[in-house]
């Protein structure tokens, strides 16, 4: 079990309150931009789902300069897990990641299939080897779900409905070829199946108007529920993409 920590910038005792502190935490914030018009809804929805499943995704939330903010003032932020002092974290070695955390690596692949994330590269996973066991962090979902073409979020969901959604052109999910344990996939499939519909409705509704239209939000709700219910069949149909798993083992998947 990974116990994540997040970086404190300032710590100050609360007057007359024993053991209570004001703390400022470091965070990484993103906004919608021309190249990533769905950044906020993608990050918010996917981050919340991943944390519900139990993946080591930093806590995520909406931030703004005031309590009542205009939509263009709102950003999405995740707590900072980087204690190195170096802005650009080193790219992970997929084989090392799967070796250190085979179960979480399988979970990351199943989660990325759920959210149709085509951008799980070596650069948007972190494996901190300064601690034992190495601490895995999963981040950056701005290209998942609605994609990156403004006004075509619902079209993108329809396009990937029967696809794994984690392979784009010649780019493959950085972990998929290293997985070898079918039992790990089964456990994460079962977790995905257990996601409540009300949770998917709530987390999608929270992103309404923050880069995605109401119609796109409704499309995301339907997509995620269908994806949840058909995740087993979807993975089994594309089992040839899991090149490290012995073909004889697939009969055990339920």
C-alpha positions as a Markdown table, in Angstrom:
| # | Residue | x | y | z |
|---|---|---|---|---|
| 1 | Unk | 0.0 | 0.0 | 0.0 |
| 2 | Unk | 1.4 | 3.4 | -1.0 |
| 3 | Unk | 1.1 | 6.2 | 1.5 |
| 4 | Unk | 1.3 | 9.4 | -0.5 |
| 5 | Unk | 2.6 | 12.7 | 0.9 |
| 6 | Unk | 2.1 | 16.2 | -0.4 |
| 7 | Unk | 4.4 | 19.2 | -0.1 |
| 8 | Unk | 4.0 | 21.8 | 2.6 |
| 9 | Unk | 5.1 | 25.3 | 1.7 |
| 10 | Unk | 4.4 | 27.1 | 5.0 |
| 11 | Unk | 3.3 | 25.9 | 8.4 |
| 12 | Unk | 2.1 | 28.2 | 11.2 |
| 13 | Unk | 0.5 | 27.3 | 14.5 |
| 14 | Unk | -3.1 | 28.4 | 15.1 |
| 15 | Unk | -3.1 | 30.7 | 18.2 |
| 16 | Unk | -4.5 | 29.1 | 21.3 |
| 17 | Unk | -5.2 | 25.8 | 19.5 |
| 18 | Unk | -2.9 | 22.9 | 20.5 |
| 19 | Unk | -1.7 | 20.8 | 17.6 |
| 20 | Unk | -3.6 | 22.9 | 15.0 |
| 21 | Unk | -1.8 | 24.6 | 12.1 |
| 22 | Unk | -2.4 | 26.8 | 9.1 |
| 23 | Unk | -0.6 | 25.2 | 6.2 |
| 24 | Unk | 0.0 | 26.4 | 2.7 |
| 25 | Unk | 0.3 | 23.4 | 0.3 |
| 26 | Unk | 2.0 | 23.4 | -3.1 |
| 27 | Unk | -0.3 | 22.5 | -6.0 |
| 28 | Unk | -0.2 | 22.2 | -9.7 |
| 29 | Unk | -3.0 | 24.1 | -11.5 |
| 30 | Unk | -4.3 | 23.9 | -15.0 |
| 31 | Unk | -6.8 | 25.9 | -17.1 |
| 32 | Unk | -8.6 | 25.3 | -20.3 |
| 33 | Unk | -6.7 | 26.6 | -23.3 |
| 34 | Unk | -7.0 | 26.5 | -27.0 |
| 35 | Unk | -5.0 | 23.3 | -27.3 |
| 36 | Unk | -6.7 | 21.7 | -24.3 |
| 37 | Unk | -10.3 | 23.1 | -24.2 |
| 38 | Unk | -11.6 | 20.3 | -22.0 |
| 39 | Unk | -8.7 | 20.3 | -19.6 |
| 40 | Unk | -10.7 | 21.1 | -16.5 |
| 41 | Unk | -13.6 | 18.7 | -17.0 |
| 42 | Unk | -11.2 | 15.9 | -18.1 |
| 43 | Unk | -8.9 | 16.4 | -15.1 |
| 44 | Unk | -11.7 | 16.8 | -12.6 |
| 45 | Unk | -13.8 | 13.9 | -13.7 |
| 46 | Unk | -11.0 | 11.4 | -14.3 |
| 47 | Unk | -9.0 | 12.3 | -11.2 |
| 48 | Unk | -12.0 | 11.8 | -9.0 |
| 49 | Unk | -12.9 | 8.4 | -10.6 |
| 50 | Unk | -9.3 | 7.3 | -10.3 |
| 51 | Unk | -9.1 | 8.2 | -6.6 |
| 52 | Unk | -12.4 | 6.4 | -5.9 |
| 53 | Unk | -10.9 | 3.3 | -7.5 |
| 54 | Unk | -7.9 | 3.5 | -5.1 |
| 55 | Unk | -5.1 | 4.6 | -7.5 |
| 56 | Unk | -2.4 | 6.9 | -6.3 |
| 57 | Unk | -3.7 | 10.0 | -7.9 |
| 58 | Unk | -3.1 | 13.3 | -6.1 |
| 59 | Unk | -6.2 | 15.0 | -4.5 |
| 60 | Unk | -7.9 | 17.3 | -7.0 |
| 61 | Unk | -10.2 | 20.3 | -6.8 |
| 62 | Unk | -11.4 | 23.5 | -8.3 |
| 63 | Unk | -9.6 | 26.7 | -7.4 |
| 64 | Unk | -10.4 | 30.4 | -8.0 |
| 65 | Unk | -9.3 | 33.8 | -6.8 |
| 66 | Unk | -12.7 | 34.5 | -5.1 |
| 67 | Unk | -15.6 | 32.6 | -3.6 |
| 68 | Unk | -17.8 | 33.6 | -6.6 |
| 69 | Unk | -15.7 | 33.3 | -9.7 |
| 70 | Unk | -16.4 | 33.6 | -13.4 |
| 71 | Unk | -15.9 | 30.4 | -15.4 |
| 72 | Unk | -12.7 | 31.7 | -17.0 |
| 73 | Unk | -11.2 | 32.4 | -13.5 |
| 74 | Unk | -11.6 | 28.8 | -12.4 |
| 75 | Unk | -8.7 | 26.3 | -12.6 |
| 76 | Unk | -8.3 | 22.7 | -11.6 |
| 77 | Unk | -5.4 | 21.8 | -9.2 |
| 78 | Unk | -3.8 | 18.7 | -7.8 |
| 79 | Unk | -1.6 | 18.6 | -4.7 |
| 80 | Unk | 2.1 | 18.6 | -5.4 |
| 81 | Unk | 3.7 | 15.2 | -4.7 |
| 82 | Unk | 7.1 | 16.3 | -6.1 |
| 83 | Unk | 9.7 | 16.8 | -3.3 |
| 84 | Unk | 12.7 | 16.7 | -5.6 |
| 85 | Unk | 12.9 | 20.5 | -6.3 |
| 86 | Unk | 13.1 | 19.6 | -10.0 |
| 87 | Unk | 10.2 | 20.8 | -12.1 |
| 88 | Unk | 10.4 | 18.1 | -14.8 |
| 89 | Unk | 10.2 | 14.7 | -13.2 |
| 90 | Unk | 12.2 | 11.9 | -14.8 |
| 91 | Unk | 10.3 | 9.6 | -17.2 |
| 92 | Unk | 9.6 | 6.2 | -15.7 |
| 93 | Unk | 10.9 | 2.9 | -17.1 |
| 94 | Unk | 7.7 | 0.9 | -17.7 |
| 95 | Unk | 9.3 | -2.4 | -16.8 |
| 96 | Unk | 10.6 | -1.0 | -13.5 |
| 97 | Unk | 7.1 | 0.4 | -12.7 |
| 98 | Unk | 5.4 | -2.9 | -13.3 |
| 99 | Unk | 8.1 | -4.8 | -11.4 |
| 100 | Unk | 7.7 | -2.5 | -8.4 |
| 101 | Unk | 3.9 | -2.2 | -8.5 |
| 102 | Unk | 2.3 | -4.9 | -10.7 |
| 103 | Unk | -1.1 | -4.5 | -9.2 |
| 104 | Unk | -1.2 | -0.8 | -9.4 |
| 105 | Unk | 0.2 | -0.9 | -12.9 |
| 106 | Unk | -2.7 | -3.2 | -14.0 |
| 107 | Unk | -5.1 | -0.8 | -12.3 |
| 108 | Unk | -3.7 | 2.2 | -14.2 |
| 109 | Unk | -4.3 | 0.4 | -17.5 |
| 110 | Unk | -7.8 | -0.6 | -16.6 |
| 111 | Unk | -8.6 | 2.9 | -15.3 |
| 112 | Unk | -7.2 | 4.4 | -18.5 |
| 113 | Unk | -9.4 | 2.1 | -20.6 |
| 114 | Unk | -12.4 | 3.3 | -18.5 |
| 115 | Unk | -11.7 | 7.0 | -19.2 |
| 116 | Unk | -10.3 | 6.3 | -22.8 |
| 117 | Unk | -7.0 | 7.9 | -22.0 |
| 118 | Unk | -4.7 | 7.7 | -25.1 |
| 119 | Unk | -1.9 | 9.7 | -23.4 |
| 120 | Unk | -0.4 | 7.5 | -20.7 |
| 121 | Unk | 3.3 | 8.0 | -21.6 |
| 122 | Unk | 6.4 | 7.5 | -19.5 |
| 123 | Unk | 6.2 | 11.2 | -18.6 |
| 124 | Unk | 2.9 | 11.2 | -16.8 |
| 125 | Unk | 3.6 | 8.6 | -14.3 |
| 126 | Unk | 6.1 | 9.1 | -11.5 |
| 127 | Unk | 8.1 | 6.4 | -9.6 |
| 128 | Unk | 9.9 | 7.9 | -6.7 |
| 129 | Unk | 12.8 | 5.5 | -5.9 |
| 130 | Unk | 14.1 | 7.6 | -3.0 |
| 131 | Unk | 11.6 | 5.7 | -0.7 |
| 132 | Unk | 11.0 | 2.1 | -0.1 |
| 133 | Unk | 8.9 | 0.7 | -1.8 |
| 134 | Unk | 9.1 | 3.2 | -4.7 |
| 135 | Unk | 6.2 | 5.6 | -4.6 |
| 136 | Unk | 4.0 | 5.6 | -7.7 |
| 137 | Unk | 2.0 | 8.7 | -8.6 |
| 138 | Unk | -0.5 | 8.7 | -11.5 |
| 139 | Unk | -1.3 | 12.1 | -13.0 |
| 140 | Unk | -2.3 | 14.1 | -16.2 |
| 141 | Unk | -5.6 | 13.2 | -17.7 |
| 142 | Unk | -6.2 | 16.3 | -19.7 |
| 143 | Unk | -6.4 | 14.3 | -23.0 |
| 144 | Unk | -8.8 | 11.6 | -21.8 |
| 145 | Unk | -12.6 | 11.4 | -22.0 |
| 146 | Unk | -13.6 | 14.5 | -24.2 |
| 147 | Unk | -10.3 | 14.6 | -26.0 |
| 148 | Unk | -8.9 | 18.0 | -27.1 |
| 149 | Unk | -11.0 | 19.1 | -30.1 |
| 150 | Unk | -13.3 | 21.9 | -28.9 |
| 151 | Unk | -17.0 | 21.2 | -29.6 |
| 152 | Unk | -16.3 | 17.6 | -30.4 |
| 153 | Unk | -16.3 | 16.1 | -26.9 |
| 154 | Unk | -19.4 | 13.9 | -27.5 |
| 155 | Unk | -18.2 | 12.9 | -30.9 |
| 156 | Unk | -14.9 | 11.7 | -29.3 |
| 157 | Unk | -16.8 | 9.6 | -26.8 |
| 158 | Unk | -18.9 | 8.0 | -29.5 |
| 159 | Unk | -15.8 | 7.3 | -31.6 |
| 160 | Unk | -14.0 | 5.4 | -28.9 |
| 161 | Unk | -17.0 | 3.5 | -27.5 |
| 162 | Unk | -15.9 | 0.1 | -28.8 |
| 163 | Unk | -12.2 | 0.8 | -28.6 |
| 164 | Unk | -9.7 | 0.4 | -25.7 |
| 165 | Unk | -9.1 | 4.1 | -26.1 |
| 166 | Unk | -5.5 | 3.9 | -24.9 |
| 167 | Unk | -3.7 | 3.4 | -28.2 |
| 168 | Unk | -3.4 | 6.4 | -30.6 |
| 169 | Unk | -1.6 | 5.9 | -33.9 |
| 170 | Unk | 1.7 | 4.4 | -33.1 |
| 171 | Unk | 1.6 | 5.4 | -29.5 |
| 172 | Unk | 0.6 | 2.7 | -27.0 |
| 173 | Unk | -0.1 | 2.8 | -23.3 |
| 174 | Unk | 3.4 | 2.7 | -21.7 |
| 175 | Unk | 2.5 | -0.1 | -19.3 |
| 176 | Unk | 0.2 | -2.4 | -21.3 |
| 177 | Unk | 2.9 | -4.6 | -22.9 |
| 178 | Unk | 4.5 | -5.2 | -19.5 |
| 179 | Unk | 1.5 | -6.7 | -17.7 |
| 180 | Unk | 1.6 | -10.4 | -17.0 |
| 181 | Unk | -0.9 | -11.2 | -14.3 |
| 182 | Unk | -4.5 | -11.8 | -15.3 |
| 183 | Unk | -5.6 | -11.9 | -11.7 |
| 184 | Unk | -4.6 | -8.2 | -11.3 |
| 185 | Unk | -6.7 | -7.2 | -14.3 |
| 186 | Unk | -9.7 | -9.2 | -12.8 |
| 187 | Unk | -9.5 | -7.3 | -9.5 |
| 188 | Unk | -9.5 | -3.9 | -11.2 |
| 189 | Unk | -12.3 | -4.9 | -13.5 |
| 190 | Unk | -14.3 | -5.8 | -10.4 |
| 191 | Unk | -13.5 | -2.4 | -8.8 |
| 192 | Unk | -14.7 | -0.6 | -12.0 |
| 193 | Unk | -17.9 | -2.6 | -12.0 |
| 194 | Unk | -18.6 | -1.4 | -8.5 |
| 195 | Unk | -18.5 | 2.3 | -9.3 |
| 196 | Unk | -22.0 | 3.7 | -8.3 |
| 197 | Unk | -24.0 | 5.4 | -11.0 |
| 198 | Unk | -24.8 | 8.3 | -8.6 |
| 199 | Unk | -21.0 | 8.9 | -8.3 |
| 200 | Unk | -20.5 | 9.1 | -12.0 |
| 201 | Unk | -23.5 | 11.4 | -12.3 |
| 202 | Unk | -22.3 | 13.7 | -9.5 |
| 203 | Unk | -18.7 | 14.0 | -10.6 |
| 204 | Unk | -19.7 | 14.7 | -14.2 |
| 205 | Unk | -22.3 | 17.3 | -13.2 |
| 206 | Unk | -19.6 | 19.1 | -11.2 |
| 207 | Unk | -17.8 | 19.8 | -14.4 |
| 208 | Unk | -20.8 | 21.2 | -16.3 |
| 209 | Unk | -20.1 | 24.6 | -17.8 |
| 210 | Unk | -16.3 | 24.4 | -17.1 |
| 211 | Unk | -15.4 | 23.8 | -20.7 |
| 212 | Unk | -17.9 | 21.1 | -21.5 |
| 213 | Unk | -21.5 | 21.8 | -22.4 |
| 214 | Unk | -24.5 | 20.2 | -20.6 |
| 215 | Unk | -25.0 | 17.9 | -23.6 |
| 216 | Unk | -21.4 | 16.8 | -23.5 |
| 217 | Unk | -21.7 | 16.2 | -19.7 |
| 218 | Unk | -24.7 | 13.9 | -20.3 |
| 219 | Unk | -22.8 | 12.1 | -23.0 |
| 220 | Unk | -20.0 | 11.5 | -20.5 |
| 221 | Unk | -22.3 | 10.1 | -17.9 |
| 222 | Unk | -23.8 | 7.6 | -20.4 |
| 223 | Unk | -20.3 | 6.7 | -21.8 |
| 224 | Unk | -18.8 | 6.0 | -18.4 |
| 225 | Unk | -21.8 | 3.9 | -17.2 |
| 226 | Unk | -21.7 | 1.9 | -20.4 |
| 227 | Unk | -17.9 | 1.6 | -20.2 |
| 228 | Unk | -18.2 | 0.4 | -16.5 |
| 229 | Unk | -20.7 | -2.2 | -17.4 |
| 230 | Unk | -18.9 | -3.5 | -20.5 |
| 231 | Unk | -15.3 | -3.2 | -19.3 |
| 232 | Unk | -14.8 | -7.0 | -19.1 |
| 233 | Unk | -16.0 | -7.6 | -22.6 |
| 234 | Unk | -14.1 | -4.6 | -23.9 |
| 235 | Unk | -10.8 | -5.9 | -22.5 |
| 236 | Unk | -11.4 | -9.5 | -23.5 |
| 237 | Unk | -12.3 | -8.4 | -27.1 |
| 238 | Unk | -8.9 | -6.6 | -27.3 |
| 239 | Unk | -6.9 | -9.2 | -25.4 |
| 240 | Unk | -4.3 | -9.4 | -28.3 |
| 241 | Unk | -3.2 | -5.9 | -27.2 |
| 242 | Unk | -2.0 | -7.3 | -23.8 |
| 243 | Unk | 1.1 | -8.8 | -25.3 |
| 244 | Unk | 2.7 | -9.9 | -22.0 |
| 245 | Unk | -0.3 | -12.1 | -20.8 |
| 246 | Unk | -0.3 | -15.7 | -21.8 |
| 247 | Unk | -3.3 | -16.4 | -24.1 |
| 248 | Unk | -4.1 | -19.5 | -22.0 |
| 249 | Unk | -4.9 | -17.3 | -19.0 |
| 250 | Unk | -7.8 | -15.4 | -20.6 |
| 251 | Unk | -10.3 | -18.1 | -20.0 |
| 252 | Unk | -10.1 | -17.3 | -16.3 |
| 253 | Unk | -11.3 | -13.7 | -16.8 |
| 254 | Unk | -14.9 | -13.3 | -15.7 |
